[in-house]
C-alpha cells in the first residue's frame, strides 16, 4: 500500500492528489494537519530519517510525501511519477 502524506495547507499537495486520482493509483491519504496523532507520527518519522536532511535544511516540511511499504519514499511528484 502506498501512503500519501499531505497537508490541507500545502500548496503542492493538490497536484499530488490529482495525479493519483488521474492515474487510478490507490493510496492511503494521511493529512498531517488533520490531527495531532497524524502530525506526531509524520514528524517522528521525518526527524529521524536521513532522507529528509536536505528537505529540512531548506526549511520545508516534506509533503507531499509518497511512501511505499517497502520503505521507498518520494518527496516530489516527479520522483514518484518515474516509478
N, C-alpha and C positions, 0 to 999 in steps of 0.2 A: 504494500500500500504506500502510496506517495502522500506525504503530508505537505501542505502548503501553508506556511506561516505568513500571515498578513497582519496589517493593522488597518482599521477603518479610517485612520488619519493619514495613511501613507499615499502620496500621490502616484507612486509606481505600482501599487498593488492592483488597481483595476485592470491594467494591461495583462497582468499575470492571470487574473481571474477570467478575463475574456479569452485568453489563449487556451486555457484548459477547457473552457466551455466550447469554444470553436472546434477544438480537436477531439472532443469527446473523451478527455482524459479524466479518469476517476481519481479524485483526490480527497483527502480529509482536510478540510479547511479549519485552521486554528487561528482565530483572530486574537492576537496577543493583547489587544486593548479591550477585550470583552470581559475579562475577569482577572482578578489578582492571581488566581491559580495558573491561568494560561501565561500571564506575564512572567511570573516567577519561574515557571518551567522553562520558558524560552530563554530568559536572561541567565539562568543557571547553566543551561547548555552552551549558550553563546559565550559567556565569560570564561568557560573552562576549555573551549576548543580552539586550537591554534588557527583553524581555518578563518576565524573572524578577526585575527590580529590586525590585518591591514584595514578591514572594514571599520573597526573601532577607532583605529588611528585617524581615519578620515572623518570621524565624528558621526558615522552613520549607525543606524540601529541594526540593519542587516535583514530587512524584509523588503520585498517578498523573498521568502526562502523556500525552495523546494528541497525536501528531504526524502530520500528513498530508503526503504527498510534496510538495505544493505550498508547504510551509513554514508552513501554518497550524498553530497549536498550541492546545491546550485543557487548562488545568490542572485544571479541575473537571469532574465528570461532568455537572453542569448545563449548562455551556458546550457540551460535546460533544453532549449529547442534543438540543440545539436545531438541529443540522445539518439 
